[in-house]
């Protein structure tokens, strides 16, 4: 089904829009709400565009970008904010990685664990 990357969600400060991949509409409402708050607050704080994606092995990645010449975009703040989100939402992000590994990529459990 997925060849490379799976986009979970994203937020765009320029268009004032939030996007959640339709494949994740089955997530609990409180998880969807938390993702929306996290993404929108990020772009309101540092500007630009944020996408939350899963790599080909299910690892969660944050990608940011800004329009050329956008002097309001805070590149340093972007990195700091991503670090803060990873720490503050660690359990949620880890659970989402496991969800994608099991339900999207067909992996069973954590491959790093020994049985």
C-alpha positions, 0 to 999 in steps of 0.5 A: 500500500505504502512504498516510501513515506506515510504523511500523518498530518501537517499544518501550514501557517501561510494558508492557516490550514491543518491536514490529517491523512484520511487513513488516520481518521480511525484514530481516537478523537482525543489523539486526532485533537492532540495532533491538531493542537501540536501542529497548529501551535507549532506553525503559529509559533515558528511559522512555515509548514510542518508535516509529521511523517513516518519513514519506510520503517515506521519511524516518526519524522518532523519536516519543516519548510518555509517560503523563500524570503520568509523572514518571519520563519524561525529556523532555530526555534523550529528545531527547539520546538520539535525537540520540545514536542518529542519530549512532551508527547513522547508516549503519544508519538511512540504509540503512533509509531507502533500503530503504523508499524503494525497496521500499515507496514505489517510488522509485528511488535518492536523489532529491537526487542528480543523474545 
